[in-house]
Amino acid sequence: MHKTLTRSVSIFALLMLLTASTICPAVAKPYAVHYTLKGVVHVVENVPCLYTADGRVFQLLMDQKEAKKYDGKAVDIAGKVGKSDDIETVKIKDIKIIEEKDVQIVEVEHEAYQRPAKMLANAKDKMTVGNIRWDISQDPKSEEKKALHSWQDATIDPSKVIKAYFLVKPFAPKFLAAHTLLGFSFEKGGVVAKDGRESDNIFLTIEAYKKIGQTYGLVKTMKKNFDIVWTLATLNNYADLNVNYNKGEDKEIHIYPINLTREQTRALVVETIKQSCVNRQGEYYHTIRNNCTNNLIILLNHVLAKDKQIKLWKIPGMLYNLKATMPVSVVKMLKKKGLIGEPSLTITKDNFVTDFNRIK
């Protein structure tokens, strides 16, 4: 009797979801990512929009009559957006009027190794990007092993991309947890820093954006405790930091070439750089629905054929697809789809290789 009732409730919930999707697609659309924002509301042609102090504009999904109460007012809102590449529409959960002076965005100090990438120029098929983590060296003021980072502005030429890579850095508990990255190798002239130096690679690491004093935890990142940051770095920087400077026991990085065509790879690097440079102020990291891994799947979906794309939700808005977000499951899924095979290289302390001439 209990099983029958449970099955009936599940079927009823699914039918309600499908019905809502038919009647009002905007309401039924799955919203995965938490946002908090401050700005001024303006209702334009019956569409409520939020204008932030840093120049962003968000469409607010809320009752039109309710929205008119806030027209011209400074507000503080909490809501959700669809996913990392779909942030223009915010489904409102809470909204309150604040003083106009309080809409200004207060700068908060974060850890020194984390900075969001910034698009400086995008013209003539090349992208110039700021805040790329480039060199790494020992802090001379520290007696312990402590990394210092240099940051570069660099011009990236997508036409010179060679290969895309999926990186996995396991950590405890290894049957469940890992950090994942997306990266690219380039021909000569593909990544050129402002000072003229070159890199034959660029990598994206998506992380919980740590304010000074914050500490990580899987449970902590299930709640609205951490902002999110998309950082671009060279492989040498990332690997050196996590293999040689890492004080923990987890010191290996597996590099999987992604099986894409040259055109797919070029499109993927363009989308990756573009999304890395999006202003994500107010966006929260989440262990399941907005993490290092599912955002890489979102990027991959941009270049995969529709029948090859990876579903993000098992049941839209209700149950997220763990095969699209849990690193260990994602690796298995990507292998099954033929997108990756075995690692070309595993970087360790004893095998510290970041030269793409050695990575086939």
C-alpha positions in Angstrom: 0.0 0.0 0.0 2.8 2.4 0.9 4.7 1.7 -2.3 1.6 2.3 -4.4 0.9 5.6 -2.6 4.5 6.8 -3.1 4.4 5.9 -6.8 1.0 7.7 -7.2 2.4 10.8 -5.5 5.5 10.7 -7.8 3.4 10.3 -10.9 1.1 13.1 -9.8 4.1 15.5 -9.1 5.4 14.7 -12.6 2.1 15.3 -14.2 1.8 18.7 -12.4 5.3 19.6 -13.6 4.5 18.8 -17.2 1.2 20.6 -17.0 2.9 23.7 -15.6 5.4 23.6 -18.3 2.7 23.5 -21.0 0.7 26.4 -19.4 3.7 28.6 -18.4 7.1 27.6 -19.5 8.8 30.4 -17.5 7.4 29.1 -14.2 8.2 25.5 -15.0 11.8 26.2 -16.1 14.4 24.7 -13.7 16.3 27.4 -11.8 19.5 26.0 -10.3 21.7 28.9 -9.2 21.1 31.2 -6.2 21.7 34.9 -6.6 21.5 37.9 -4.3 21.5 41.4 -6.0 21.0 45.0 -5.2 19.9 47.6 -7.6 17.0 49.8 -8.8 13.8 48.3 -10.3 12.3 49.8 -13.5 9.2 48.4 -15.1 9.7 48.8 -18.9 6.7 47.8 -21.1 5.3 45.7 -18.2 8.6 43.9 -17.8 10.3 44.5 -14.4 14.1 44.8 -14.6 16.8 45.3 -12.1 19.6 47.7 -12.8 22.7 47.2 -10.7 25.4 49.7 -9.7 28.0 48.0 -11.9 25.9 48.3 -15.1 24.2 44.9 -15.3 20.5 44.4 -16.2 18.4 41.5 -15.0 14.8 40.7 -16.0 12.8 39.9 -12.9 10.4 37.0 -13.0 7.6 38.1 -10.6 4.0 39.1 -10.5 3.5 42.3 -12.5 1.2 44.0 -10.0 3.7 43.3 -7.3 6.5 44.6 -9.5 4.8 48.0 -9.9 5.2 48.5 -6.1 8.9 48.5 -6.5 9.1 50.6 -9.8 11.8 53.2 -9.3 12.8 51.8 -5.9 16.2 50.6 -4.7 15.8 46.9 -3.6 17.7 43.9 -2.3 16.6 40.7 -3.9 17.2 37.0 -3.5 16.3 34.6 -6.3 17.5 32.0 -8.7 18.7 32.0 -12.3 18.6 29.1 -14.8 22.3 28.1 -15.0 25.7 29.7 -15.4 25.2 30.6 -19.1 21.6 31.8 -18.5 21.7 34.5 -15.9 19.6 37.3 -17.5 16.3 36.3 -15.9 16.0 36.0 -12.1 13.1 34.2 -10.5 12.4 36.2 -7.3 12.2 34.5 -4.0 12.4 37.6 -1.8 12.5 41.3 -2.4 12.8 44.3 0.0 13.2 48.1 -0.4 16.5 49.5 0.8 18.1 53.0 0.8 19.5 54.1 -2.5 23.0 54.5 -1.0 23.0 50.8 -0.2 22.8 49.6 -3.8 26.6 50.2 -4.2 28.6 47.0 -4.4 31.1 46.7 -1.5 34.5 45.3 -2.4 35.3 42.2 -0.3 38.9 40.8 0.0 39.3 37.3 -1.2 42.1 34.8 -1.2 45.2 36.0 -3.2 45.1 33.0 -5.6 41.6 33.7 -6.8 40.6 36.4 -9.2 37.8 36.4 -11.8 38.9 36.7 -15.4 38.0 40.0 -17.2 37.4 40.6 -20.9 39.5 43.5 -22.0 38.9 43.3 -25.7 37.1 41.0 -28.2 37.9 41.9 -31.8 39.5 40.5 -34.9 38.9 36.9 -33.8 41.1 37.4 -30.8 40.2 37.9 -27.1 42.3 39.9 -24.7 41.7 38.8 -21.1 42.8 40.2 -17.8 43.6 38.4 -14.5 45.2 35.2 -15.9 47.1 33.4 -13.1 50.5 32.9 -14.8 53.7 32.4 -12.7 54.1 30.8 -9.3 57.0 31.2 -6.9 57.9 30.8 -3.2 57.1 33.7 -0.9 60.5 34.9 0.3 58.9 36.2 3.5 57.6 32.8 4.5 59.7 30.1 6.2 57.0 27.6 5.2 56.1 26.5 1.6 53.9 29.4 0.5 53.0 30.3 -3.1 53.0 33.8 -4.7 51.3 34.3 -8.0 51.7 36.7 -10.9 48.8 37.8 -12.9 48.9 38.6 -16.6 46.8 40.2 -19.3 47.0 38.0 -22.4 45.6 37.8 -25.9 44.1 34.4 -26.9 43.8 33.3 -30.5 41.1 30.6 -30.7 42.2 29.7 -34.3 45.5 28.4 -32.8 43.8 25.9 -30.4 44.9 22.3 -30.8 43.1 20.2 -28.2 40.7 20.4 -25.3 41.3 18.6 -22.0 39.3 17.5 -19.0 41.3 17.5 -15.8 40.5 15.7 -12.5 42.2 16.3 -9.2 40.9 13.7 -6.7 40.6 14.5 -3.0 39.2 12.7 0.0 36.8 10.9 0.0 38.2 9.8 -3.5 35.2 7.6 -4.3 33.1 10.7 -4.3 35.1 13.9 -4.5 37.4 15.6 -6.9 38.0 19.0 -8.5 37.7 19.2 -12.3 39.0 21.7 -14.8 38.7 22.4 -18.5 41.8 23.3 -20.5 43.2 23.9 -24.0 46.6 23.5 -25.7 47.7 26.0 -28.4 50.1 26.4 -31.3 52.8 29.0 -31.0 51.2 32.5 -30.7 47.9 31.1 -29.2 48.3 32.7 -25.8 50.5 35.7 -25.6 50.9 37.8 -22.4 51.2 41.6 -22.4 54.9 41.3 -21.6 55.4 39.1 -24.7 55.8 35.8 -23.0 53.8 32.8 -24.3 51.9 29.9 -22.9 51.0 26.8 -24.9 47.9 26.3 -22.7 45.1 27.9 -20.7 42.9 26.3 -18.1 39.7 27.2 -16.3 39.2 26.4 -12.7 35.7 27.1 -11.2 35.8 27.4 -7.4 34.0 28.6 -4.3 35.3 32.2 -4.0 36.9 32.3 -0.5 36.7 35.5 1.5 39.6 36.0 3.8 39.1 33.7 6.8 36.6 31.3 5.1 37.2 27.6 5.1 35.8 25.0 2.7 33.5 22.2 3.5 31.1 20.0 1.4 28.2 20.9 3.7 29.1 24.6 3.8 29.0 24.7 0.0 25.5 23.2 0.0 24.2 26.5 1.4 24.7 30.2 0.4 28.1 30.6 2.1 30.4 31.1 -0.9 30.4 33.3 -4.0 31.7 31.6 -7.2 34.8 32.5 -9.2 35.9 31.4 -12.6 39.7 31.7 -12.8 41.9 31.2 -15.8 45.4 29.9 -15.2 48.3 28.2 -16.9 48.7 24.5 -16.3 52.2 25.1 -14.7 50.7 27.5 -12.2 47.7 25.3 -11.3 49.7 22.0 -11.2 52.6 23.5 -9.2 50.2 25.0 -6.6 48.3 21.8 -6.2 51.1 19.3 -6.4 54.2 21.0 -5.0 52.7 23.6 -2.7 49.7 21.6 -1.5 50.1 20.6 2.1 47.6 17.8 1.9 48.0 14.2 0.7 46.1 14.6 -2.6 48.8 15.6 -5.1 47.8 14.1 -8.4 46.1 15.5 -11.5 44.7 13.3 -14.3 44.6 14.8 -17.8 42.0 13.4 -20.2 42.0 14.6 -23.9 38.5 15.4 -25.0 37.5 13.8 -28.3 36.2 16.8 -30.3 36.7 18.1 -33.8 38.9 21.1 -34.3 35.9 23.3 -35.0 34.2 22.1 -31.8 37.4 22.7 -29.9 37.6 26.2 -31.3 34.0 26.9 -30.4 34.5 25.5 -26.9 37.5 27.7 -26.2 35.6 30.8 -27.3 32.6 30.0 -25.1 34.9 29.1 -22.2 36.7 32.4 -22.3 33.4 34.3 -22.8 31.7 32.7 -19.8 34.9 33.0 -17.7 34.7 36.8 -18.1 31.0 37.1 -17.1 30.5 39.3 -14.0 29.1 36.8 -11.4 28.9 39.2 -8.5 26.0 37.9 -6.3 26.2 34.3 -7.6 26.6 31.5 -5.2 28.6 28.3 -5.5 26.7 25.1 -4.8 28.1 21.6 -4.3 25.5 20.0 -6.7 23.9 22.6 -8.9 26.6 25.2 -9.5 30.1 23.7 -9.0 33.4 23.1 -10.8 32.0 20.1 -12.8 28.5 20.8 -13.9 29.6 24.1 -15.3 32.1 22.3 -17.5 29.3 20.1 -18.7 27.2 23.2 -19.5 30.2 24.5 -21.6 30.6 21.2 -23.4 26.9 21.2 -24.2 27.4 24.3 -26.3 29.5 22.4 -28.8 27.9 19.0 -28.8 25.2 17.9 -31.2 21.7 18.1 -29.6 21.4 14.3 -29.4 24.8 14.1 -27.7 24.2 16.8 -25.1 24.2 15.9 -21.4 21.0 16.4 -19.4 21.4 18.5 -16.3 18.2 17.4 -14.7 16.7 14.0 -14.1 13.4 15.7 -13.3 13.5 19.4 -14.3 13.4 21.6 -11.3 13.2 18.7 -8.9 16.1 16.2 -9.3 19.5 17.2 -10.6 21.4 14.6 -12.7 24.3 13.4 -10.6 26.0 12.1 -13.8 26.3 15.7 -14.8 27.7 17.1 -11.6 29.5 14.6 -9.4 33.1 14.3 -10.7 33.5 10.5 -10.4 30.2 9.9 -12.1 30.9 12.5 -14.8 34.2 10.8 -15.7 32.4 7.5 -16.2 29.7 9.2 -18.2 32.1 11.0 -20.5 34.0 7.7 -21.1 30.7 5.9 -21.9 29.8 8.7 -24.4 33.3 8.4 -26.0 34.2 12.0 -25.2 37.2 10.9 -23.2 39.3 7.8 -22.8 42.1 7.1 -20.4 44.3 9.9 -19.1 47.2 10.9 -21.4 49.2 11.9 -18.3 48.9 12.0 -14.5 50.9 14.8 -12.9 52.4 13.9 -9.6 55.3 15.2 -7.4 57.6 12.6 -9.0 56.3 13.1 -12.5 55.8 16.9 -12.7 55.2 17.5 -16.4 53.3 20.5 -17.7 54.8 20.6 -21.2 52.2 19.8 -23.8 54.9 18.3 -26.0 54.7 15.4 -23.6 50.9 15.2 -23.5 49.5 13.4 -26.4 
